[in-house]
């Protein structure tokens, strides 16, 4: 391979100079996920050097003695965003070696050699958070279909090594760009109520995204099986979902497809809400990417400004949340019709009916909550954070804050606060 001081062709080298914003010397310690002294292949400096996994990249640090006798520290970085990783075993001169082979999207690669299997497993567990794996069928067995999303189908799958069940989203390899986008969004959201990405597999035909399995049924299936929710139960579901959306929006992300099929609820004995999860971030975007003329989502739950191809923001999700709340209580979307054109038309006019039926038994605070969120004008809609303070949810919000404060005090007393735990959106039963 070319010497490090030269400028090698990007198609032929795995390593590169790190961007100025990612110098290893200034990386916070918490950003370093894994560190070890390893033997590397396919670099100019053979032998042992220090290697790090940090910020989605792989680093190595080595010292080279120059011709003048001075020591020079060399640091190089490789982007793991499009790399694949695979373990290997080899025998050389009757010596048995364990290693990981990393290959970039341009088919350049590097091998890492490990002194023992435990260290290899540790590195593989960290690398698989960023890299693509192979041989999905050797590690997992598909059990049953969980549902279909915008870009793929989701299955429950058994992992052979752990005997645990995970959710696996399978998409065509032609949709690589879309799945990369969704994976990047999910990695930003360390929320208990949002699926956490575990690993990604890729083969010539498809990509498999492995995520932790969320408990419960999607709301559409729940309504079909058990009918509309009573107001007291719907209030708890909506509270948890509103908290989740508030946290998602704090990260500068718009979901764009909040609907019953994308909300999982785990309700025990038809009385207690155990968990509420928001799934399928295939259409999610960052707020600064929102543009007029873009309309993505599901007719019946789309904010009117999206249907009119106007500029939108996080309040588009708030509108969908209002329609979702109506659906929980009524059992069907307020804009339901026999054709998609009619649904889109009713959705754009945004006229909700609270006449007769179940609405005679729904509180005024609940009706006001739905009307405020499903407002035609986005400027008059509350944000998700403001929705938590509306009368229908404010009691639960204050109760949640008191329980959260009590929980923190208890953890401080026992000196057991874990700094790496995901943000909790609905882990305290109320």
VEXDREN-2710 file (C-alpha; in Angstrom, 1 decimal):
% VEXDREN-2710
k/r/px/py/pz
1/UNK/0.0/0.0/0.0
2/UNK/1.2/3.6/-0.6
3/UNK/3.0/5.4/2.2
4/UNK/0.9/7.4/4.6
5/UNK/2.6/10.7/3.6
6/UNK/1.5/10.2/-0.1
7/UNK/-2.0/11.0/-1.3
8/UNK/-3.5/7.5/-2.2
9/UNK/-6.4/7.1/-4.5
10/UNK/-9.7/7.1/-2.5
11/UNK/-10.8/4.1/-4.5
12/UNK/-7.8/2.0/-3.2
13/UNK/-7.4/3.0/0.4
14/UNK/-9.4/2.3/3.5
15/UNK/-7.8/5.0/5.6
16/UNK/-7.9/8.8/5.2
17/UNK/-7.0/11.9/7.2
18/UNK/-9.8/12.7/9.6
19/UNK/-11.9/15.8/9.0
20/UNK/-10.6/18.8/11.1
21/UNK/-13.8/18.6/13.2
22/UNK/-13.1/15.0/14.2
23/UNK/-9.5/15.1/15.4
24/UNK/-8.9/12.2/17.8
25/UNK/-7.0/14.5/20.2
26/UNK/-10.2/16.4/21.0
27/UNK/-12.6/13.6/21.0
28/UNK/-14.5/13.4/24.4
29/UNK/-13.8/10.1/26.2
30/UNK/-17.5/9.2/26.1
31/UNK/-17.4/9.2/22.3
32/UNK/-14.9/6.3/22.2
33/UNK/-16.9/3.1/22.1
34/UNK/-14.1/0.7/21.9
35/UNK/-10.3/0.8/22.3
36/UNK/-7.6/-1.8/21.9
37/UNK/-4.0/-2.4/20.8
38/UNK/-4.4/-4.5/17.6
39/UNK/-2.4/-5.9/14.7
40/UNK/-3.6/-4.3/11.4
41/UNK/-3.1/-5.5/7.9
42/UNK/-3.0/-3.5/4.7
43/UNK/-1.4/-0.4/6.1
44/UNK/2.1/0.9/5.4
45/UNK/3.2/0.6/9.0
46/UNK/3.1/-3.0/9.9
47/UNK/2.9/-4.2/13.5
48/UNK/0.9/-3.1/16.6
49/UNK/-0.9/0.1/17.0
50/UNK/-3.8/1.7/19.0
51/UNK/-7.2/1.5/17.3
52/UNK/-10.5/3.2/18.3
53/UNK/-14.1/3.1/17.4
54/UNK/-15.6/6.6/17.9
55/UNK/-18.2/8.8/16.3
56/UNK/-19.2/6.2/13.7
57/UNK/-15.6/6.0/12.4
58/UNK/-12.6/3.7/12.9
59/UNK/-9.3/5.4/14.0
60/UNK/-5.8/4.2/14.4
61/UNK/-2.9/6.0/16.0
62/UNK/0.8/5.0/15.5
63/UNK/4.2/6.5/16.0
64/UNK/6.8/6.4/13.2
65/UNK/10.4/7.3/13.5
66/UNK/11.4/9.6/10.7
67/UNK/14.8/9.6/8.8
68/UNK/16.0/12.4/11.2
69/UNK/15.4/10.1/14.2
70/UNK/12.3/12.1/15.4
71/UNK/9.1/10.3/16.4
72/UNK/6.0/11.3/14.4
73/UNK/2.5/10.4/15.5
74/UNK/0.3/9.3/12.6
75/UNK/-3.5/9.3/12.9
76/UNK/-5.9/8.0/10.3
77/UNK/-9.7/7.6/10.1
78/UNK/-12.2/5.5/8.1
79/UNK/-15.9/6.3/7.8
80/UNK/-17.9/3.2/8.8
81/UNK/-21.2/4.5/7.4
82/UNK/-21.1/2.4/4.3
83/UNK/-18.6/-0.3/5.4
84/UNK/-19.4/-4.0/5.9
85/UNK/-17.8/-6.2/8.6
86/UNK/-17.3/-10.0/8.7
87/UNK/-15.3/-12.2/11.1
88/UNK/-12.7/-14.7/9.8
89/UNK/-10.4/-17.4/11.1
90/UNK/-7.1/-18.2/9.4
91/UNK/-4.0/-20.4/10.0
92/UNK/-0.6/-19.0/9.1
93/UNK/2.6/-20.9/9.9
94/UNK/0.6/-23.2/12.2
95/UNK/-0.7/-20.2/14.1
96/UNK/-4.4/-19.8/14.5
97/UNK/-5.6/-16.2/14.1
98/UNK/-9.0/-14.5/14.7
99/UNK/-10.0/-11.3/12.9
100/UNK/-12.5/-8.9/11.5
101/UNK/-12.5/-7.9/7.9
102/UNK/-13.8/-4.4/7.1
103/UNK/-14.7/-3.4/3.5
104/UNK/-15.6/0.0/2.3
105/UNK/-18.2/0.8/-0.4
106/UNK/-15.4/1.1/-2.9
107/UNK/-14.2/-2.5/-1.9
108/UNK/-11.1/-1.2/-0.2
109/UNK/-10.5/-3.0/3.1
110/UNK/-8.5/-3.6/6.2
111/UNK/-8.2/-6.6/8.6
112/UNK/-8.1/-6.4/12.4
113/UNK/-6.4/-9.3/14.2
114/UNK/-7.4/-10.1/17.8
115/UNK/-5.6/-12.0/20.5
116/UNK/-8.7/-13.8/21.8
117/UNK/-12.4/-14.4/21.0
118/UNK/-13.7/-12.2/23.8
119/UNK/-12.1/-9.1/22.4
120/UNK/-13.2/-9.9/18.9
121/UNK/-16.8/-10.3/20.1
122/UNK/-16.6/-7.0/21.9
123/UNK/-15.4/-5.2/18.8
124/UNK/-17.9/-6.9/16.6
125/UNK/-20.8/-5.8/18.9
126/UNK/-19.6/-2.2/18.6
127/UNK/-18.8/-2.3/14.8
128/UNK/-22.2/-3.8/14.0
129/UNK/-23.8/-0.5/15.2
130/UNK/-22.3/1.2/12.2
131/UNK/-21.3/-1.5/9.7
132/UNK/-23.3/-3.9/7.5
133/UNK/-23.2/-7.6/8.3
134/UNK/-23.6/-10.6/6.0
135/UNK/-25.2/-14.1/6.3
136/UNK/-28.5/-13.1/8.0
137/UNK/-29.9/-16.6/7.7
138/UNK/-27.0/-18.0/9.7
139/UNK/-27.8/-15.7/12.6
140/UNK/-31.6/-15.4/12.5
141/UNK/-34.7/-17.3/11.6
142/UNK/-37.9/-15.4/10.5
143/UNK/-40.9/-16.4/12.6
144/UNK/-44.0/-14.4/11.4
145/UNK/-45.0/-11.2/9.8
146/UNK/-45.6/-8.2/12.0
147/UNK/-46.7/-5.7/9.4
148/UNK/-45.8/-3.7/6.3
149/UNK/-44.4/-0.2/6.2
150/UNK/-43.7/2.4/3.6
151/UNK/-40.6/0.8/2.3
152/UNK/-40.6/-2.8/3.5
153/UNK/-42.1/-5.6/5.5
154/UNK/-41.4/-6.2/9.2
155/UNK/-41.0/-9.7/10.7
156/UNK/-40.4/-11.2/14.1
157/UNK/-37.1/-13.1/14.0
158/UNK/-35.3/-15.5/16.4
159/UNK/-31.6/-14.9/17.0
160/UNK/-29.9/-18.3/17.3
161/UNK/-27.1/-17.2/19.6
162/UNK/-29.2/-15.6/22.2
163/UNK/-32.6/-17.3/21.7
164/UNK/-34.2/-13.8/21.8
165/UNK/-36.8/-12.4/19.4
166/UNK/-36.2/-9.2/17.4
167/UNK/-38.1/-7.1/14.9
168/UNK/-36.5/-7.2/11.4
169/UNK/-37.4/-4.8/8.6
170/UNK/-36.6/-6.3/5.2
171/UNK/-36.4/-4.1/2.1
172/UNK/-35.1/-4.4/-1.4
173/UNK/-31.5/-3.5/-1.9
174/UNK/-32.7/-1.0/-4.5
175/UNK/-34.0/1.0/-1.5
176/UNK/-30.6/1.3/0.2
177/UNK/-30.8/5.1/0.3
178/UNK/-34.2/5.0/2.1
179/UNK/-33.1/2.4/4.7
180/UNK/-29.8/4.3/5.3
181/UNK/-31.8/7.4/6.0
182/UNK/-34.2/5.6/8.4
183/UNK/-31.2/4.0/10.2
184/UNK/-29.5/7.4/10.7
185/UNK/-32.7/8.9/12.1
186/UNK/-33.2/6.1/14.6
187/UNK/-29.6/6.3/15.8
188/UNK/-30.2/9.9/16.8
189/UNK/-33.3/9.0/18.9
190/UNK/-32.2/7.2/22.1
191/UNK/-35.8/7.0/23.3
192/UNK/-37.4/4.1/25.1
193/UNK/-40.5/4.5/23.1
194/UNK/-38.8/4.4/19.7
195/UNK/-37.3/1.2/18.2
196/UNK/-33.5/0.9/18.7
197/UNK/-31.4/-0.3/15.8
198/UNK/-29.2/-3.3/16.7
199/UNK/-27.6/-4.2/13.4
200/UNK/-27.9/-4.3/9.6
201/UNK/-27.4/-7.1/7.2
202/UNK/-27.0/-6.8/3.4
203/UNK/-27.0/-9.4/0.7
204/UNK/-27.2/-9.1/-3.1
205/UNK/-31.0/-8.8/-3.1
206/UNK/-32.1/-7.3/0.2
207/UNK/-31.3/-5.4/3.3
208/UNK/-32.4/-6.5/6.8
209/UNK/-32.6/-4.0/9.6
210/UNK/-32.6/-5.6/13.0
211/UNK/-34.3/-3.7/15.8
212/UNK/-35.4/-4.4/19.4
213/UNK/-39.0/-5.7/19.4
214/UNK/-41.6/-3.3/20.8
215/UNK/-44.4/-4.9/22.9
216/UNK/-48.1/-4.8/22.0
217/UNK/-50.3/-4.5/18.9
218/UNK/-50.5/-1.7/16.4
219/UNK/-53.5/0.5/17.2
220/UNK/-55.3/-0.3/13.9
221/UNK/-55.2/-4.1/14.8
222/UNK/-56.2/-3.3/18.4
223/UNK/-59.3/-1.3/17.2
224/UNK/-60.3/-4.0/14.8
225/UNK/-60.1/-6.6/17.5
226/UNK/-61.4/-4.8/20.6
227/UNK/-63.2/-1.6/19.3
228/UNK/-62.7/2.0/20.4
229/UNK/-60.9/2.8/23.6
230/UNK/-62.7/4.4/26.5
231/UNK/-61.7/8.0/27.2
232/UNK/-59.7/7.2/30.3
233/UNK/-57.5/4.6/28.5
234/UNK/-57.2/6.8/25.3
235/UNK/-56.0/9.7/27.5
236/UNK/-53.0/7.6/28.8
237/UNK/-52.2/6.4/25.3
238/UNK/-52.3/9.9/23.8
239/UNK/-50.3/11.3/26.7
240/UNK/-47.5/8.8/26.2
241/UNK/-47.5/9.4/22.4
242/UNK/-47.5/13.2/22.8
243/UNK/-44.5/12.9/25.1
244/UNK/-42.7/10.8/22.6
245/UNK/-43.4/13.3/19.8
246/UNK/-42.3/16.1/22.0
247/UNK/-38.9/14.4/22.5
248/UNK/-38.7/13.6/18.7
249/UNK/-39.3/17.2/17.9
250/UNK/-36.7/18.4/20.4
251/UNK/-34.2/16.4/18.3
252/UNK/-35.3/18.5/15.3
253/UNK/-37.1/15.5/13.6
254/UNK/-40.6/15.3/12.0
255/UNK/-42.1/11.8/11.8
256/UNK/-44.5/12.7/9.0
257/UNK/-46.6/9.5/9.3
258/UNK/-48.3/9.4/12.7
259/UNK/-51.2/7.0/12.3
260/UNK/-52.7/4.0/14.0
261/UNK/-50.6/1.5/12.1
262/UNK/-47.4/3.2/13.3
263/UNK/-48.3/3.2/17.0
264/UNK/-47.9/0.1/19.1
265/UNK/-49.7/-0.2/22.4
266/UNK/-49.4/-2.8/25.2
267/UNK/-52.6/-2.7/27.3
268/UNK/-52.9/-5.2/30.2
269/UNK/-56.3/-6.5/31.0
270/UNK/-57.9/-3.7/28.9
271/UNK/-57.2/-1.3/31.8
272/UNK/-53.5/-0.4/32.2
273/UNK/-51.3/1.1/29.5
274/UNK/-48.0/-0.7/29.8
275/UNK/-46.2/0.9/26.9
276/UNK/-46.7/3.0/23.8
277/UNK/-44.2/3.0/20.9
278/UNK/-43.9/5.1/17.8
279/UNK/-42.5/3.1/14.9
280/UNK/-41.6/3.3/11.1
281/UNK/-39.4/6.4/10.7
282/UNK/-39.1/5.7/6.9
283/UNK/-40.6/9.1/6.0
284/UNK/-39.0/11.1/8.9
285/UNK/-36.9/14.1/8.1
286/UNK/-35.0/16.8/9.9
287/UNK/-36.9/20.1/10.3
288/UNK/-34.4/22.0/8.2
289/UNK/-35.1/19.6/5.3
290/UNK/-38.8/20.5/5.2
291/UNK/-39.7/22.1/1.9
292/UNK/-42.8/23.4/0.2
293/UNK/-44.1/21.1/-2.5
294/UNK/-43.4/17.9/-0.5
295/UNK/-46.3/15.7/0.4
296/UNK/-45.5/12.4/2.2
297/UNK/-47.6/10.5/4.6
298/UNK/-51.0/8.8/4.7
299/UNK/-54.2/10.4/3.4
300/UNK/-56.6/10.9/6.3
301/UNK/-53.8/11.8/8.7
302/UNK/-52.0/14.4/6.7
303/UNK/-51.8/18.0/7.8
304/UNK/-53.7/20.3/5.4
305/UNK/-50.5/22.3/4.6
306/UNK/-48.9/19.1/3.3
307/UNK/-51.9/18.4/1.0
308/UNK/-51.7/22.0/-0.2
309/UNK/-47.9/21.6/-0.9
310/UNK/-47.1/24.4/1.5
311/UNK/-44.1/24.8/3.9
312/UNK/-44.5/22.7/7.0
313/UNK/-42.8/22.0/10.3
314/UNK/-43.2/19.8/13.4
315/UNK/-46.8/20.9/13.8
316/UNK/-47.7/18.6/10.9
317/UNK/-47.2/15.7/13.3
318/UNK/-49.4/17.5/15.9
319/UNK/-52.3/17.6/13.4
320/UNK/-51.8/13.8/12.8
321/UNK/-51.9/13.3/16.6
322/UNK/-55.2/15.1/16.8
323/UNK/-56.7/12.9/14.1
324/UNK/-55.1/9.8/15.8
325/UNK/-56.9/10.8/19.1
326/UNK/-60.2/11.1/17.3
327/UNK/-59.7/7.6/15.8
328/UNK/-58.9/6.1/19.2
329/UNK/-62.2/7.2/20.5
330/UNK/-64.4/6.7/17.5
331/UNK/-62.8/3.5/16.1
332/UNK/-62.3/5.0/12.6
333/UNK/-60.7/8.0/11.0
334/UNK/-62.9/11.2/10.8
335/UNK/-62.2/11.5/7.1
336/UNK/-62.9/7.8/6.2
337/UNK/-64.5/7.3/2.7
338/UNK/-64.7/4.8/-0.1
339/UNK/-62.1/6.4/-2.3
340/UNK/-58.6/8.0/-1.8
341/UNK/-59.7/11.1/-3.6
342/UNK/-62.6/11.6/-1.3
343/UNK/-60.4/10.9/1.8
344/UNK/-57.9/13.5/0.7
345/UNK/-60.7/16.0/0.0
346/UNK/-62.2/15.6/3.5
347/UNK/-58.8/15.6/5.0
348/UNK/-57.9/19.0/3.3
349/UNK/-61.1/20.6/4.6
350/UNK/-60.6/19.3/8.1
351/UNK/-64.1/19.4/9.4
352/UNK/-64.6/17.1/12.4
353/UNK/-68.0/15.9/13.5
354/UNK/-68.6/15.3/17.2
355/UNK/-72.4/14.7/16.8
356/UNK/-74.1/11.9/18.7
357/UNK/-72.8/8.4/19.4
358/UNK/-69.8/8.1/21.6
359/UNK/-69.2/11.8/21.6
360/UNK/-72.0/12.4/24.1
361/UNK/-69.9/10.6/26.7
362/UNK/-66.6/12.3/25.9
363/UNK/-65.4/15.2/28.2
364/UNK/-65.3/18.8/26.9
365/UNK/-61.5/18.9/27.7
366/UNK/-61.0/15.9/25.3
367/UNK/-63.1/17.5/22.5
368/UNK/-61.2/20.8/22.9
369/UNK/-57.9/18.9/22.8
370/UNK/-58.8/17.2/19.5
371/UNK/-60.1/20.5/18.0
372/UNK/-56.9/22.3/19.0
373/UNK/-54.5/19.8/17.5
374/UNK/-56.5/19.1/14.3
375/UNK/-56.8/22.8/13.5
376/UNK/-56.8/23.8/9.9
377/UNK/-54.3/26.6/10.4
378/UNK/-50.9/25.4/11.6
379/UNK/-50.2/28.8/13.3
380/UNK/-53.1/28.1/15.7
381/UNK/-52.0/24.6/16.6
382/UNK/-50.0/23.9/19.8
383/UNK/-46.6/22.3/19.7
384/UNK/-46.4/18.7/21.1
385/UNK/-44.8/20.2/24.3
386/UNK/-47.7/22.7/24.6
387/UNK/-50.3/20.0/24.0
388/UNK/-49.0/18.3/27.2
389/UNK/-50.1/21.3/29.1
390/UNK/-53.7/21.4/27.7
391/UNK/-56.3/20.6/30.3
392/UNK/-57.0/17.1/29.0
393/UNK/-53.4/16.0/29.5
394/UNK/-52.0/18.4/32.1
395/UNK/-53.0/16.3/35.1
396/UNK/-51.1/13.3/33.7
397/UNK/-48.1/15.6/32.8
398/UNK/-47.9/16.9/36.4
399/UNK/-48.2/13.4/37.8
400/UNK/-45.5/12.2/35.4
401/UNK/-43.1/15.0/36.5
402/UNK/-43.7/14.2/40.2
403/UNK/-43.0/10.5/39.6
404/UNK/-40.0/11.3/37.5
405/UNK/-38.6/13.6/40.3
406/UNK/-39.2/10.9/42.9
407/UNK/-37.5/8.3/40.7
408/UNK/-34.4/10.6/40.3
409/UNK/-34.2/11.3/44.0
410/UNK/-34.3/7.5/44.7
411/UNK/-31.6/6.8/42.2
412/UNK/-29.4/9.6/43.6
413/UNK/-29.8/8.2/47.1
414/UNK/-28.7/4.7/45.9
415/UNK/-26.0/6.2/43.7
416/UNK/-27.1/4.2/40.8
417/UNK/-27.8/6.6/38.0
418/UNK/-26.7/5.1/34.6
419/UNK/-25.5/7.9/32.3
420/UNK/-25.9/5.8/29.1
421/UNK/-29.6/4.9/29.4
422/UNK/-32.0/6.1/26.7
423/UNK/-34.3/9.0/27.4
424/UNK/-37.5/7.6/28.8
425/UNK/-40.8/8.7/27.2
426/UNK/-43.3/6.5/28.9
427/UNK/-41.5/4.1/31.3
428/UNK/-43.4/5.2/34.4
429/UNK/-46.8/3.8/34.8
430/UNK/-49.5/6.4/35.5
END
